[in-house]
Amino acid sequence: MTTIVGIQGDGFAVVGCDTRISSFGDSGDAYQISTLGNGSAKIAANGKYLLGAAGEMRAINILHHVFQPPPVTPGLKGKKLDAFITGKFIPTLRACFDSQGYSPPDSGDSKEHRAEQGSSIIVVVNGAIYIIESDYSWTAEANYLYSTGTGSSYALGSLHSLMGKKRPTASQARSICTKALTVASKFDPYTGSPFQTFVQEAPYLKAPSKDA
């Protein structure tokens, strides 16, 4: 499983993730723990987006290697960006997941797919963070702090504790995200180091930073 965290800054967004992969048997118990190799990540740049998923590796594979997100106007923000995510991005994402068989079919002989998939998707675009749930609904947090995955409760508590009253710089946000992931890894067996952090300053992407 996974822990992904994010901090919405002033004109930038920082997101971070762990690199542990857990394999589960039919009983639901984890039978193997592994770590993503060099060059792989649960979050990656895809065009002008940072995209990641907490849940299933299949979603991550599709997001990073198959999905072609719709072009977005630089500087689009606020309600106009919300409308773009709702009316353009999510339908394109769903169509891609459906075409790749990553959606359960409707009952009976129908070839149509239900509006469901198996992961929580994190999207960063134009310096804004969105969480898209398995039913394709999205949320954006009023407190600017994001956490999803199996260790999300531990990480979110850490984010709140570490943030203080001032909005952080991008460098400070990276450090806070890494510390929150470290805390989550101490209590969630499905979260593990090394951790990776990514910064997006609209409309440009910065290279990821890997933190031990």
N, C-alpha and C positions, 0 to 999 in steps of 0.2 A: 504494500500500500504506500501511502505518501503523506507528506506534510508540505503544503505550499503556503507561503505567507506573502503579504504585500503591504506597502505603505504608499499612500497617495500624498505626494508632496506638492509644493508650489511650483507648478510648471514641469514636474517630473513624476515618474512612478518607479518604485523599486519593488521587485519581486524576488523571492528566493525559494529554493526547493532542496530536498534531500536527494540521495541517489540510491536508496535501498529498494530492492525488488523482492517481493515476497510471493512465493508460489503456493497455491492452495489446492488441496485435494477435494474430492467429492464431499467429504465430511465437513468441510469448511475450515479445517485446521491447516496452518502453514506447515509445509514439509521441507521448504528450502528457502534460505535467505541468500541473496546475492547483491552485488553492487554494480551499477552501470559503469561501463568501460569509458575510457577517455574518448572525448568527442561526442558522447551521448549525454542527453539531459532530459529531464521531465518538462522543462521549459525551453523554448527555442524561438529564434527570430524567423518569421515567415513573412516576407515582404516588409511592410511597415508595421507589422504586429509582433508582439510577444505572445505566444500561445503555449499553454500547458494544460495538464489534466491530472486530477487526483482520482484514482479508481482503477482503471484498467490500462495496461500497456498498449492495447489495440487502439484506444483513443489517441494516445500520444503518437503512435506510429502514423496514424492517418493525418493528424494535425500537422506533423512535421514534414511528411513526405508525399502526401497526396492532396490535401486540402489547398485550394486556391482561393484565399479570402478576397472579398470584393474590394476594389480600390476605394480609398477613403480620402476625402479632401483634407489637406493639411490645415490645421487651425480649427477644424470642426469640433465643437465642444458643447457642453451643457445639454439642453433639451434636444438640440439638433443632432448631437452625437447619440443620445439615447434613442432617438427615432431611427437613426441609421442602424444601430445595433439590433433594434427590434424588427425593422422592416427589410433590411438588406443582409446584414451579417448572419443572423440566426437562420433565416430560410436557406441561405447558401450553405451554412454548416450542416443543417439537417439533411439537405439534398445530398451532400457529400457522404455523410454517415450512412444514409439509406442506400446509396449506390454501392457502398463498400460492405454492405451486410451488417453494419454495426447499429442495428435497430431491430427490436423484436417485431415480427409480422403480426398483422391482425389475425384474429381467430378465423378458422374456416379455411377456405381455399383462396382467400384474397391475397394478392401479391403486394398490397399496400402495407406500409410500415406505420406502427404507432409512433406518436410524437414522444419517444422515449429513447434514451441511451444510457450507458452504464457508468458514467463518470461525471465529476464536477469539473467544468472547464473554466480556466482563468484566461481572460483576454486583456491585453494592454494595447491601447491604440490612442494616438495623439496624447500620450501621457496620462491617460485615464484607465482605471482598472474596473473590470466587470467580472462577476462570477455568474456563469451560466450553469444552471442545475440540470439534472437528468431529464426534466420535462420541458427543457428549453426556455424556462423562465430565467430572467436575469435580475441581479441585485447589485447595487452600488452603495457602499457603506457611508453613512453620514459622519462617522468618526474617523474615516480615512484609513482604517486598519482592516486587513483582510487575512483570513486563515481558513484553509479547507483541508480535508483529508483526515486520516485516522488520529494524527497528533494535534489536530487543530485547536482543541480546547486548551491544551498546555501552551501552545504557541501563542494563541490569542491573549491569554492571561499575561504572558511574558511581554508581548508587544505593549500592552496597556501599562504595565509596570515600568518598562524601560523608556517609554516615550517622554514622560514628564509633561510639562505644560507648554513647551515651545515646539513649533514645527521644526523637524530636523532638516539638515542639508542632505543632499543625496549620499554623501560619504557617511554621514551619521546614520542614515536610514539603512544603508547596507550593513553596517555594524550591528544595528538593532535586529535586523532580520536574521543575521547569522546567529546571534545570541539566542533569539527565540527558537530557532530550529535546533540549537544545541540542547535547550531545555526540553523540547518535545522529544528529542532522541533519548533522553534519560528515562522517560516514563512510557513512551509508546514503543512497543517492540517492532513496529513496522516502519519506523523512521530511523535513518542512520546517515552518518557522515561518509564522505565529504559533502559539504554543502556548496551550492552555487547561487550566486546573486546576479541580477540583471538590472540595468538602469535604462529607462527610456525617457528621453527628453524630446518632446514633440518638436519637429517631426523626425528627429534623428535617433538612431539606436546606438548605444555604446556597447562595447564588447563585454561579455560576461566576466565576472570575477569569481575565481574558485577559492574558497576559504577552507582551510583544513579543519 
